[in-house]
Amino acid sequence: MLLMRVIMSAGLLFGMVSCQSAAPPVAVLSPLPAAPIQIPRDVQRIAVLYPRQSRPELVEAYNRLEGATFRLKWYRPDLKIVERFDLPRVLDEQRLQLTGSVADDSAVRIGRLLGVDSVLIYRIDGPTLRDRVWARNQSDLPPVTVTSKLIRVESAEVVYHNVVSARMDQSSRGGWSLADNMDYQRLTRDAMDRGIAQTLLDLGRALE
């Protein structure tokens, strides 16, 4: 009987020690997904602005970007986009310039003159000639970036700001040469196309 009590006491003590030493399970919390940025519903009439360009590939890219912007009306049918033919007249009358970097205050002034509630600013940046000269292959080149920013005219508040980066396609082989002008133009256009497509997709989601 005494032996049984000793055995039972030892088992109970062992169980208590095991329970105390066992670490409680740690709950693994997944990071919360970032809430999508939503453009306010009262943004209904916008003007599209972007800097003047002399490089043909950038002129073409901005024209494609502006033309595709009109398809955003699919997400918000009541959205009005001011035609760009009004812009040269306003710029000439007010002696305003859309330089390489469109300043927010200049964009707000232009928006007021055009009678819109918001301005949508686009900016495309890509590899410079210096970047290209020093690059040994595509991976050495900086990406093409497409920046979009929506600013309220009344308050100058930035209600949407997005930057999309698209690297050059690295599928082609061989070394890099300044003479590879055809390949460089093709790679640049492809990167711009991907950047523009993603920019419009993000804008569409923000307008839903």
PyMOL commands that place a pseudoatom at each C-alpha (Angstrom):
pseudoatom trace, name=CA, resn=MET, resi=1, chain=A, elem=C, hetatm=0, pos=[0.000, 0.000, 0.000]
pseudoatom trace, name=CA, resn=LEU, resi=2, chain=A, elem=C, hetatm=0, pos=[2.796, 2.384, 0.911]
pseudoatom trace, name=CA, resn=LEU, resi=3, chain=A, elem=C, hetatm=0, pos=[4.601, 1.513, -2.296]
pseudoatom trace, name=CA, resn=MET, resi=4, chain=A, elem=C, hetatm=0, pos=[1.484, 2.269, -4.340]
pseudoatom trace, name=CA, resn=ARG, resi=5, chain=A, elem=C, hetatm=0, pos=[1.103, 5.681, -2.666]
pseudoatom trace, name=CA, resn=VAL, resi=6, chain=A, elem=C, hetatm=0, pos=[4.731, 6.508, -3.453]
pseudoatom trace, name=CA, resn=ILE, resi=7, chain=A, elem=C, hetatm=0, pos=[4.290, 5.532, -7.097]
pseudoatom trace, name=CA, resn=MET, resi=8, chain=A, elem=C, hetatm=0, pos=[1.052, 7.551, -7.425]
pseudoatom trace, name=CA, resn=SER, resi=9, chain=A, elem=C, hetatm=0, pos=[2.627, 10.617, -5.763]
pseudoatom trace, name=CA, resn=ALA, resi=10, chain=A, elem=C, hetatm=0, pos=[5.626, 10.438, -8.080]
pseudoatom trace, name=CA, resn=GLY, resi=11, chain=A, elem=C, hetatm=0, pos=[3.375, 10.216, -11.151]
pseudoatom trace, name=CA, resn=LEU, resi=12, chain=A, elem=C, hetatm=0, pos=[1.288, 13.185, -10.015]
pseudoatom trace, name=CA, resn=LEU, resi=13, chain=A, elem=C, hetatm=0, pos=[4.412, 15.269, -9.349]
pseudoatom trace, name=CA, resn=PHE, resi=14, chain=A, elem=C, hetatm=0, pos=[5.861, 14.374, -12.756]
pseudoatom trace, name=CA, resn=GLY, resi=15, chain=A, elem=C, hetatm=0, pos=[2.618, 15.400, -14.456]
pseudoatom trace, name=CA, resn=MET, resi=16, chain=A, elem=C, hetatm=0, pos=[2.561, 18.743, -12.665]
pseudoatom trace, name=CA, resn=VAL, resi=17, chain=A, elem=C, hetatm=0, pos=[6.183, 19.465, -13.614]
pseudoatom trace, name=CA, resn=SER, resi=18, chain=A, elem=C, hetatm=0, pos=[5.510, 18.523, -17.251]
pseudoatom trace, name=CA, resn=CYS, resi=19, chain=A, elem=C, hetatm=0, pos=[2.514, 20.866, -17.453]
pseudoatom trace, name=CA, resn=GLN, resi=20, chain=A, elem=C, hetatm=0, pos=[4.483, 23.732, -15.958]
pseudoatom trace, name=CA, resn=SER, resi=21, chain=A, elem=C, hetatm=0, pos=[7.489, 23.243, -18.228]
pseudoatom trace, name=CA, resn=ALA, resi=22, chain=A, elem=C, hetatm=0, pos=[5.459, 22.953, -21.436]
pseudoatom trace, name=CA, resn=ALA, resi=23, chain=A, elem=C, hetatm=0, pos=[5.512, 26.313, -23.246]
pseudoatom trace, name=CA, resn=PRO, resi=24, chain=A, elem=C, hetatm=0, pos=[2.095, 27.626, -24.242]
pseudoatom trace, name=CA, resn=PRO, resi=25, chain=A, elem=C, hetatm=0, pos=[1.468, 27.564, -27.981]
pseudoatom trace, name=CA, resn=VAL, resi=26, chain=A, elem=C, hetatm=0, pos=[2.419, 30.790, -29.704]
pseudoatom trace, name=CA, resn=ALA, resi=27, chain=A, elem=C, hetatm=0, pos=[-0.199, 32.195, -32.022]
pseudoatom trace, name=CA, resn=VAL, resi=28, chain=A, elem=C, hetatm=0, pos=[1.309, 33.107, -35.393]
pseudoatom trace, name=CA, resn=LEU, resi=29, chain=A, elem=C, hetatm=0, pos=[-0.384, 36.236, -36.701]
pseudoatom trace, name=CA, resn=SER, resi=30, chain=A, elem=C, hetatm=0, pos=[-0.300, 36.890, -40.412]
pseudoatom trace, name=CA, resn=PRO, resi=31, chain=A, elem=C, hetatm=0, pos=[0.321, 40.516, -41.386]
pseudoatom trace, name=CA, resn=LEU, resi=32, chain=A, elem=C, hetatm=0, pos=[-2.840, 42.322, -42.296]
pseudoatom trace, name=CA, resn=PRO, resi=33, chain=A, elem=C, hetatm=0, pos=[-3.109, 43.100, -46.018]
pseudoatom trace, name=CA, resn=ALA, resi=34, chain=A, elem=C, hetatm=0, pos=[-2.694, 46.750, -46.873]
pseudoatom trace, name=CA, resn=ALA, resi=35, chain=A, elem=C, hetatm=0, pos=[-6.014, 48.442, -47.418]
pseudoatom trace, name=CA, resn=PRO, resi=36, chain=A, elem=C, hetatm=0, pos=[-6.376, 49.513, -51.053]
pseudoatom trace, name=CA, resn=ILE, resi=37, chain=A, elem=C, hetatm=0, pos=[-6.293, 53.246, -51.639]
pseudoatom trace, name=CA, resn=GLN, resi=38, chain=A, elem=C, hetatm=0, pos=[-9.683, 54.473, -52.773]
pseudoatom trace, name=CA, resn=ILE, resi=39, chain=A, elem=C, hetatm=0, pos=[-10.111, 57.697, -54.709]
pseudoatom trace, name=CA, resn=PRO, resi=40, chain=A, elem=C, hetatm=0, pos=[-12.994, 59.685, -53.168]
pseudoatom trace, name=CA, resn=ARG, resi=41, chain=A, elem=C, hetatm=0, pos=[-16.321, 59.528, -54.974]
pseudoatom trace, name=CA, resn=ASP, resi=42, chain=A, elem=C, hetatm=0, pos=[-16.513, 63.299, -55.254]
pseudoatom trace, name=CA, resn=VAL, resi=43, chain=A, elem=C, hetatm=0, pos=[-13.580, 63.265, -57.686]
pseudoatom trace, name=CA, resn=GLN, resi=44, chain=A, elem=C, hetatm=0, pos=[-15.667, 63.597, -60.834]
pseudoatom trace, name=CA, resn=ARG, resi=45, chain=A, elem=C, hetatm=0, pos=[-13.907, 65.965, -63.246]
pseudoatom trace, name=CA, resn=ILE, resi=46, chain=A, elem=C, hetatm=0, pos=[-10.178, 65.681, -63.836]
pseudoatom trace, name=CA, resn=ALA, resi=47, chain=A, elem=C, hetatm=0, pos=[-7.486, 67.002, -66.144]
pseudoatom trace, name=CA, resn=VAL, resi=48, chain=A, elem=C, hetatm=0, pos=[-4.509, 64.879, -67.177]
pseudoatom trace, name=CA, resn=LEU, resi=49, chain=A, elem=C, hetatm=0, pos=[-1.127, 66.624, -67.010]
pseudoatom trace, name=CA, resn=TYR, resi=50, chain=A, elem=C, hetatm=0, pos=[2.356, 65.469, -67.903]
pseudoatom trace, name=CA, resn=PRO, resi=51, chain=A, elem=C, hetatm=0, pos=[5.629, 67.206, -68.795]
pseudoatom trace, name=CA, resn=ARG, resi=52, chain=A, elem=C, hetatm=0, pos=[6.454, 68.233, -72.327]
pseudoatom trace, name=CA, resn=GLN, resi=53, chain=A, elem=C, hetatm=0, pos=[8.916, 65.918, -74.009]
pseudoatom trace, name=CA, resn=SER, resi=54, chain=A, elem=C, hetatm=0, pos=[11.272, 65.963, -76.976]
pseudoatom trace, name=CA, resn=ARG, resi=55, chain=A, elem=C, hetatm=0, pos=[12.259, 62.277, -76.907]
pseudoatom trace, name=CA, resn=PRO, resi=56, chain=A, elem=C, hetatm=0, pos=[9.999, 60.440, -79.400]
pseudoatom trace, name=CA, resn=GLU, resi=57, chain=A, elem=C, hetatm=0, pos=[9.636, 57.317, -77.244]
pseudoatom trace, name=CA, resn=LEU, resi=58, chain=A, elem=C, hetatm=0, pos=[8.444, 59.393, -74.280]
pseudoatom trace, name=CA, resn=VAL, resi=59, chain=A, elem=C, hetatm=0, pos=[6.070, 61.465, -76.411]
pseudoatom trace, name=CA, resn=GLU, resi=60, chain=A, elem=C, hetatm=0, pos=[4.531, 58.243, -77.691]
pseudoatom trace, name=CA, resn=ALA, resi=61, chain=A, elem=C, hetatm=0, pos=[4.377, 56.726, -74.196]
pseudoatom trace, name=CA, resn=TYR, resi=62, chain=A, elem=C, hetatm=0, pos=[2.582, 59.764, -72.737]
pseudoatom trace, name=CA, resn=ASN, resi=63, chain=A, elem=C, hetatm=0, pos=[0.111, 59.791, -75.620]
pseudoatom trace, name=CA, resn=ARG, resi=64, chain=A, elem=C, hetatm=0, pos=[-0.653, 56.113, -75.036]
pseudoatom trace, name=CA, resn=LEU, resi=65, chain=A, elem=C, hetatm=0, pos=[-0.975, 56.693, -71.309]
pseudoatom trace, name=CA, resn=GLU, resi=66, chain=A, elem=C, hetatm=0, pos=[-3.342, 59.626, -71.741]
pseudoatom trace, name=CA, resn=GLY, resi=67, chain=A, elem=C, hetatm=0, pos=[-5.439, 57.794, -74.313]
pseudoatom trace, name=CA, resn=ALA, resi=68, chain=A, elem=C, hetatm=0, pos=[-5.754, 54.763, -72.057]
pseudoatom trace, name=CA, resn=THR, resi=69, chain=A, elem=C, hetatm=0, pos=[-6.812, 57.011, -69.158]
pseudoatom trace, name=CA, resn=PHE, resi=70, chain=A, elem=C, hetatm=0, pos=[-10.200, 57.491, -70.832]
pseudoatom trace, name=CA, resn=ARG, resi=71, chain=A, elem=C, hetatm=0, pos=[-10.864, 53.788, -70.293]
pseudoatom trace, name=CA, resn=LEU, resi=72, chain=A, elem=C, hetatm=0, pos=[-10.971, 54.477, -66.549]
pseudoatom trace, name=CA, resn=LYS, resi=73, chain=A, elem=C, hetatm=0, pos=[-14.550, 55.628, -67.116]
pseudoatom trace, name=CA, resn=TRP, resi=74, chain=A, elem=C, hetatm=0, pos=[-15.404, 51.921, -67.182]
pseudoatom trace, name=CA, resn=TYR, resi=75, chain=A, elem=C, hetatm=0, pos=[-14.767, 51.861, -63.412]
pseudoatom trace, name=CA, resn=ARG, resi=76, chain=A, elem=C, hetatm=0, pos=[-16.572, 55.146, -62.735]
pseudoatom trace, name=CA, resn=PRO, resi=77, chain=A, elem=C, hetatm=0, pos=[-18.950, 56.078, -65.593]
pseudoatom trace, name=CA, resn=ASP, resi=78, chain=A, elem=C, hetatm=0, pos=[-19.682, 59.552, -64.210]
pseudoatom trace, name=CA, resn=LEU, resi=79, chain=A, elem=C, hetatm=0, pos=[-15.990, 60.508, -64.391]
pseudoatom trace, name=CA, resn=LYS, resi=80, chain=A, elem=C, hetatm=0, pos=[-15.304, 63.431, -66.734]
pseudoatom trace, name=CA, resn=ILE, resi=81, chain=A, elem=C, hetatm=0, pos=[-11.837, 63.829, -68.274]
pseudoatom trace, name=CA, resn=VAL, resi=82, chain=A, elem=C, hetatm=0, pos=[-11.050, 67.231, -69.786]
pseudoatom trace, name=CA, resn=GLU, resi=83, chain=A, elem=C, hetatm=0, pos=[-9.746, 67.071, -73.340]
pseudoatom trace, name=CA, resn=ARG, resi=84, chain=A, elem=C, hetatm=0, pos=[-6.104, 68.071, -73.624]
pseudoatom trace, name=CA, resn=PHE, resi=85, chain=A, elem=C, hetatm=0, pos=[-6.697, 70.468, -76.546]
pseudoatom trace, name=CA, resn=ASP, resi=86, chain=A, elem=C, hetatm=0, pos=[-7.778, 73.059, -73.949]
pseudoatom trace, name=CA, resn=LEU, resi=87, chain=A, elem=C, hetatm=0, pos=[-4.379, 72.928, -72.259]
pseudoatom trace, name=CA, resn=PRO, resi=88, chain=A, elem=C, hetatm=0, pos=[-2.116, 74.737, -74.791]
pseudoatom trace, name=CA, resn=ARG, resi=89, chain=A, elem=C, hetatm=0, pos=[-4.419, 77.747, -74.788]
pseudoatom trace, name=CA, resn=VAL, resi=90, chain=A, elem=C, hetatm=0, pos=[-4.375, 77.935, -70.994]
pseudoatom trace, name=CA, resn=LEU, resi=91, chain=A, elem=C, hetatm=0, pos=[-0.613, 77.562, -70.865]
pseudoatom trace, name=CA, resn=ASP, resi=92, chain=A, elem=C, hetatm=0, pos=[-0.083, 80.288, -73.443]
pseudoatom trace, name=CA, resn=GLU, resi=93, chain=A, elem=C, hetatm=0, pos=[-2.479, 82.704, -71.770]
pseudoatom trace, name=CA, resn=GLN, resi=94, chain=A, elem=C, hetatm=0, pos=[-1.059, 82.191, -68.291]
pseudoatom trace, name=CA, resn=ARG, resi=95, chain=A, elem=C, hetatm=0, pos=[2.573, 81.644, -69.365]
pseudoatom trace, name=CA, resn=LEU, resi=96, chain=A, elem=C, hetatm=0, pos=[2.696, 78.397, -67.469]
pseudoatom trace, name=CA, resn=GLN, resi=97, chain=A, elem=C, hetatm=0, pos=[5.065, 75.607, -68.422]
pseudoatom trace, name=CA, resn=LEU, resi=98, chain=A, elem=C, hetatm=0, pos=[4.876, 71.863, -67.950]
pseudoatom trace, name=CA, resn=THR, resi=99, chain=A, elem=C, hetatm=0, pos=[8.553, 71.240, -67.377]
pseudoatom trace, name=CA, resn=GLY, resi=100, chain=A, elem=C, hetatm=0, pos=[10.353, 67.977, -66.619]
pseudoatom trace, name=CA, resn=SER, resi=101, chain=A, elem=C, hetatm=0, pos=[8.754, 67.883, -63.172]
pseudoatom trace, name=CA, resn=VAL, resi=102, chain=A, elem=C, hetatm=0, pos=[5.218, 69.222, -62.913]
pseudoatom trace, name=CA, resn=ALA, resi=103, chain=A, elem=C, hetatm=0, pos=[5.045, 71.067, -59.579]
pseudoatom trace, name=CA, resn=ASP, resi=104, chain=A, elem=C, hetatm=0, pos=[1.936, 70.507, -57.489]
pseudoatom trace, name=CA, resn=ASP, resi=105, chain=A, elem=C, hetatm=0, pos=[1.184, 74.227, -57.195]
pseudoatom trace, name=CA, resn=SER, resi=106, chain=A, elem=C, hetatm=0, pos=[1.406, 74.713, -60.974]
pseudoatom trace, name=CA, resn=ALA, resi=107, chain=A, elem=C, hetatm=0, pos=[-0.865, 71.726, -61.509]
pseudoatom trace, name=CA, resn=VAL, resi=108, chain=A, elem=C, hetatm=0, pos=[-3.427, 73.168, -59.084]
pseudoatom trace, name=CA, resn=ARG, resi=109, chain=A, elem=C, hetatm=0, pos=[-3.376, 76.525, -60.887]
pseudoatom trace, name=CA, resn=ILE, resi=110, chain=A, elem=C, hetatm=0, pos=[-3.896, 74.838, -64.247]
pseudoatom trace, name=CA, resn=GLY, resi=111, chain=A, elem=C, hetatm=0, pos=[-6.705, 72.735, -62.790]
pseudoatom trace, name=CA, resn=ARG, resi=112, chain=A, elem=C, hetatm=0, pos=[-8.521, 75.839, -61.560]
pseudoatom trace, name=CA, resn=LEU, resi=113, chain=A, elem=C, hetatm=0, pos=[-8.229, 77.471, -64.969]
pseudoatom trace, name=CA, resn=LEU, resi=114, chain=A, elem=C, hetatm=0, pos=[-9.611, 74.365, -66.640]
pseudoatom trace, name=CA, resn=GLY, resi=115, chain=A, elem=C, hetatm=0, pos=[-12.534, 74.179, -64.200]
pseudoatom trace, name=CA, resn=VAL, resi=116, chain=A, elem=C, hetatm=0, pos=[-11.803, 70.688, -62.853]
pseudoatom trace, name=CA, resn=ASP, resi=117, chain=A, elem=C, hetatm=0, pos=[-11.971, 69.397, -59.289]
pseudoatom trace, name=CA, resn=SER, resi=118, chain=A, elem=C, hetatm=0, pos=[-8.749, 67.344, -59.530]
pseudoatom trace, name=CA, resn=VAL, resi=119, chain=A, elem=C, hetatm=0, pos=[-5.633, 66.983, -61.651]
pseudoatom trace, name=CA, resn=LEU, resi=120, chain=A, elem=C, hetatm=0, pos=[-4.004, 63.681, -62.525]
pseudoatom trace, name=CA, resn=ILE, resi=121, chain=A, elem=C, hetatm=0, pos=[-0.247, 64.055, -63.050]
pseudoatom trace, name=CA, resn=TYR, resi=122, chain=A, elem=C, hetatm=0, pos=[1.774, 61.421, -64.888]
pseudoatom trace, name=CA, resn=ARG, resi=123, chain=A, elem=C, hetatm=0, pos=[5.544, 61.201, -64.984]
pseudoatom trace, name=CA, resn=ILE, resi=124, chain=A, elem=C, hetatm=0, pos=[7.656, 58.582, -66.788]
pseudoatom trace, name=CA, resn=ASP, resi=125, chain=A, elem=C, hetatm=0, pos=[11.344, 58.167, -65.984]
pseudoatom trace, name=CA, resn=GLY, resi=126, chain=A, elem=C, hetatm=0, pos=[13.752, 55.751, -67.588]
pseudoatom trace, name=CA, resn=PRO, resi=127, chain=A, elem=C, hetatm=0, pos=[17.453, 55.111, -68.116]
pseudoatom trace, name=CA, resn=THR, resi=128, chain=A, elem=C, hetatm=0, pos=[19.466, 58.134, -69.229]
pseudoatom trace, name=CA, resn=LEU, resi=129, chain=A, elem=C, hetatm=0, pos=[22.135, 58.109, -71.903]
pseudoatom trace, name=CA, resn=ARG, resi=130, chain=A, elem=C, hetatm=0, pos=[24.738, 57.997, -69.126]
pseudoatom trace, name=CA, resn=ASP, resi=131, chain=A, elem=C, hetatm=0, pos=[23.043, 54.941, -67.617]
pseudoatom trace, name=CA, resn=ARG, resi=132, chain=A, elem=C, hetatm=0, pos=[23.076, 53.263, -71.002]
pseudoatom trace, name=CA, resn=VAL, resi=133, chain=A, elem=C, hetatm=0, pos=[26.749, 54.012, -71.703]
pseudoatom trace, name=CA, resn=TRP, resi=134, chain=A, elem=C, hetatm=0, pos=[27.858, 52.549, -68.378]
pseudoatom trace, name=CA, resn=ALA, resi=135, chain=A, elem=C, hetatm=0, pos=[25.582, 49.502, -68.520]
pseudoatom trace, name=CA, resn=ARG, resi=136, chain=A, elem=C, hetatm=0, pos=[27.167, 46.193, -69.433]
pseudoatom trace, name=CA, resn=ASN, resi=137, chain=A, elem=C, hetatm=0, pos=[23.828, 44.392, -69.699]
pseudoatom trace, name=CA, resn=GLN, resi=138, chain=A, elem=C, hetatm=0, pos=[20.137, 44.970, -69.104]
pseudoatom trace, name=CA, resn=SER, resi=139, chain=A, elem=C, hetatm=0, pos=[20.339, 44.229, -65.388]
pseudoatom trace, name=CA, resn=ASP, resi=140, chain=A, elem=C, hetatm=0, pos=[22.648, 47.243, -64.902]
pseudoatom trace, name=CA, resn=LEU, resi=141, chain=A, elem=C, hetatm=0, pos=[20.012, 49.648, -66.198]
pseudoatom trace, name=CA, resn=PRO, resi=142, chain=A, elem=C, hetatm=0, pos=[17.618, 51.363, -63.762]
pseudoatom trace, name=CA, resn=PRO, resi=143, chain=A, elem=C, hetatm=0, pos=[13.950, 50.478, -64.216]
pseudoatom trace, name=CA, resn=VAL, resi=144, chain=A, elem=C, hetatm=0, pos=[11.358, 52.518, -66.045]
pseudoatom trace, name=CA, resn=THR, resi=145, chain=A, elem=C, hetatm=0, pos=[9.124, 54.173, -63.446]
pseudoatom trace, name=CA, resn=VAL, resi=146, chain=A, elem=C, hetatm=0, pos=[5.612, 55.506, -64.029]
pseudoatom trace, name=CA, resn=THR, resi=147, chain=A, elem=C, hetatm=0, pos=[4.383, 57.876, -61.331]
pseudoatom trace, name=CA, resn=SER, resi=148, chain=A, elem=C, hetatm=0, pos=[0.752, 58.916, -61.008]
pseudoatom trace, name=CA, resn=LYS, resi=149, chain=A, elem=C, hetatm=0, pos=[-0.552, 61.520, -58.575]
pseudoatom trace, name=CA, resn=LEU, resi=150, chain=A, elem=C, hetatm=0, pos=[-4.084, 62.841, -58.130]
pseudoatom trace, name=CA, resn=ILE, resi=151, chain=A, elem=C, hetatm=0, pos=[-4.418, 66.258, -56.466]
pseudoatom trace, name=CA, resn=ARG, resi=152, chain=A, elem=C, hetatm=0, pos=[-7.568, 68.089, -55.409]
pseudoatom trace, name=CA, resn=VAL, resi=153, chain=A, elem=C, hetatm=0, pos=[-7.714, 71.557, -56.916]
pseudoatom trace, name=CA, resn=GLU, resi=154, chain=A, elem=C, hetatm=0, pos=[-9.612, 73.163, -54.052]
pseudoatom trace, name=CA, resn=SER, resi=155, chain=A, elem=C, hetatm=0, pos=[-7.383, 72.030, -51.183]
pseudoatom trace, name=CA, resn=ALA, resi=156, chain=A, elem=C, hetatm=0, pos=[-4.188, 70.912, -53.019]
pseudoatom trace, name=CA, resn=GLU, resi=157, chain=A, elem=C, hetatm=0, pos=[-4.527, 67.618, -51.133]
pseudoatom trace, name=CA, resn=VAL, resi=158, chain=A, elem=C, hetatm=0, pos=[-2.836, 64.587, -52.695]
pseudoatom trace, name=CA, resn=VAL, resi=159, chain=A, elem=C, hetatm=0, pos=[-5.515, 61.902, -52.603]
pseudoatom trace, name=CA, resn=TYR, resi=160, chain=A, elem=C, hetatm=0, pos=[-3.651, 59.289, -54.660]
pseudoatom trace, name=CA, resn=HIS, resi=161, chain=A, elem=C, hetatm=0, pos=[0.054, 58.678, -55.288]
pseudoatom trace, name=CA, resn=ASN, resi=162, chain=A, elem=C, hetatm=0, pos=[1.470, 55.580, -56.939]
pseudoatom trace, name=CA, resn=VAL, resi=163, chain=A, elem=C, hetatm=0, pos=[4.847, 54.596, -58.382]
pseudoatom trace, name=CA, resn=VAL, resi=164, chain=A, elem=C, hetatm=0, pos=[5.208, 51.569, -60.670]
pseudoatom trace, name=CA, resn=SER, resi=165, chain=A, elem=C, hetatm=0, pos=[8.647, 50.181, -61.595]
pseudoatom trace, name=CA, resn=ALA, resi=166, chain=A, elem=C, hetatm=0, pos=[9.268, 47.972, -64.626]
pseudoatom trace, name=CA, resn=ARG, resi=167, chain=A, elem=C, hetatm=0, pos=[12.715, 46.555, -65.266]
pseudoatom trace, name=CA, resn=MET, resi=168, chain=A, elem=C, hetatm=0, pos=[14.121, 45.810, -68.690]
pseudoatom trace, name=CA, resn=ASP, resi=169, chain=A, elem=C, hetatm=0, pos=[13.415, 42.298, -69.925]
pseudoatom trace, name=CA, resn=GLN, resi=170, chain=A, elem=C, hetatm=0, pos=[16.484, 40.187, -69.161]
pseudoatom trace, name=CA, resn=SER, resi=171, chain=A, elem=C, hetatm=0, pos=[15.581, 37.280, -71.421]
pseudoatom trace, name=CA, resn=SER, resi=172, chain=A, elem=C, hetatm=0, pos=[17.927, 38.310, -74.239]
pseudoatom trace, name=CA, resn=ARG, resi=173, chain=A, elem=C, hetatm=0, pos=[21.507, 37.097, -74.096]
pseudoatom trace, name=CA, resn=GLY, resi=174, chain=A, elem=C, hetatm=0, pos=[24.838, 38.583, -74.948]
pseudoatom trace, name=CA, resn=GLY, resi=175, chain=A, elem=C, hetatm=0, pos=[26.775, 41.634, -73.846]
pseudoatom trace, name=CA, resn=TRP, resi=176, chain=A, elem=C, hetatm=0, pos=[25.557, 45.196, -73.817]
pseudoatom trace, name=CA, resn=SER, resi=177, chain=A, elem=C, hetatm=0, pos=[26.647, 47.646, -76.485]
pseudoatom trace, name=CA, resn=LEU, resi=178, chain=A, elem=C, hetatm=0, pos=[25.768, 51.271, -77.189]
pseudoatom trace, name=CA, resn=ALA, resi=179, chain=A, elem=C, hetatm=0, pos=[25.292, 50.232, -80.807]
pseudoatom trace, name=CA, resn=ASP, resi=180, chain=A, elem=C, hetatm=0, pos=[22.380, 47.949, -79.866]
pseudoatom trace, name=CA, resn=ASN, resi=181, chain=A, elem=C, hetatm=0, pos=[19.920, 50.740, -80.562]
pseudoatom trace, name=CA, resn=MET, resi=182, chain=A, elem=C, hetatm=0, pos=[17.126, 48.534, -81.932]
pseudoatom trace, name=CA, resn=ASP, resi=183, chain=A, elem=C, hetatm=0, pos=[17.234, 46.188, -78.956]
pseudoatom trace, name=CA, resn=TYR, resi=184, chain=A, elem=C, hetatm=0, pos=[17.399, 49.101, -76.531]
pseudoatom trace, name=CA, resn=GLN, resi=185, chain=A, elem=C, hetatm=0, pos=[14.352, 50.792, -78.044]
pseudoatom trace, name=CA, resn=ARG, resi=186, chain=A, elem=C, hetatm=0, pos=[12.414, 47.543, -77.972]
pseudoatom trace, name=CA, resn=LEU, resi=187, chain=A, elem=C, hetatm=0, pos=[13.335, 46.799, -74.351]
pseudoatom trace, name=CA, resn=THR, resi=188, chain=A, elem=C, hetatm=0, pos=[12.476, 50.353, -73.306]
pseudoatom trace, name=CA, resn=ARG, resi=189, chain=A, elem=C, hetatm=0, pos=[9.097, 50.245, -75.037]
pseudoatom trace, name=CA, resn=ASP, resi=190, chain=A, elem=C, hetatm=0, pos=[8.277, 46.863, -73.504]
pseudoatom trace, name=CA, resn=ALA, resi=191, chain=A, elem=C, hetatm=0, pos=[9.139, 48.153, -70.025]
pseudoatom trace, name=CA, resn=MET, resi=192, chain=A, elem=C, hetatm=0, pos=[7.055, 51.291, -70.570]
pseudoatom trace, name=CA, resn=ASP, resi=193, chain=A, elem=C, hetatm=0, pos=[4.114, 49.192, -71.789]
pseudoatom trace, name=CA, resn=ARG, resi=194, chain=A, elem=C, hetatm=0, pos=[4.244, 47.057, -68.648]
pseudoatom trace, name=CA, resn=GLY, resi=195, chain=A, elem=C, hetatm=0, pos=[4.560, 50.121, -66.425]
pseudoatom trace, name=CA, resn=ILE, resi=196, chain=A, elem=C, hetatm=0, pos=[1.635, 51.868, -68.117]
pseudoatom trace, name=CA, resn=ALA, resi=197, chain=A, elem=C, hetatm=0, pos=[-0.545, 48.753, -67.934]
pseudoatom trace, name=CA, resn=GLN, resi=198, chain=A, elem=C, hetatm=0, pos=[0.103, 48.316, -64.203]
pseudoatom trace, name=CA, resn=THR, resi=199, chain=A, elem=C, hetatm=0, pos=[-0.436, 52.038, -63.550]
pseudoatom trace, name=CA, resn=LEU, resi=200, chain=A, elem=C, hetatm=0, pos=[-3.862, 51.942, -65.209]
pseudoatom trace, name=CA, resn=LEU, resi=201, chain=A, elem=C, hetatm=0, pos=[-4.764, 48.738, -63.392]
pseudoatom trace, name=CA, resn=ASP, resi=202, chain=A, elem=C, hetatm=0, pos=[-3.900, 50.328, -60.032]
pseudoatom trace, name=CA, resn=LEU, resi=203, chain=A, elem=C, hetatm=0, pos=[-5.880, 53.463, -60.917]
pseudoatom trace, name=CA, resn=GLY, resi=204, chain=A, elem=C, hetatm=0, pos=[-8.874, 51.371, -61.912]
pseudoatom trace, name=CA, resn=ARG, resi=205, chain=A, elem=C, hetatm=0, pos=[-8.836, 49.562, -58.573]
pseudoatom trace, name=CA, resn=ALA, resi=206, chain=A, elem=C, hetatm=0, pos=[-8.618, 52.883, -56.735]
pseudoatom trace, name=CA, resn=LEU, resi=207, chain=A, elem=C, hetatm=0, pos=[-11.676, 54.154, -58.627]
pseudoatom trace, name=CA, resn=GLU, resi=208, chain=A, elem=C, hetatm=0, pos=[-13.866, 51.106, -57.953]
for i in range(1, 208): cmd.bond("trace and resi %d" % i, "trace and resi %d" % (i + 1))
show_as sticks, trace
zoom trace
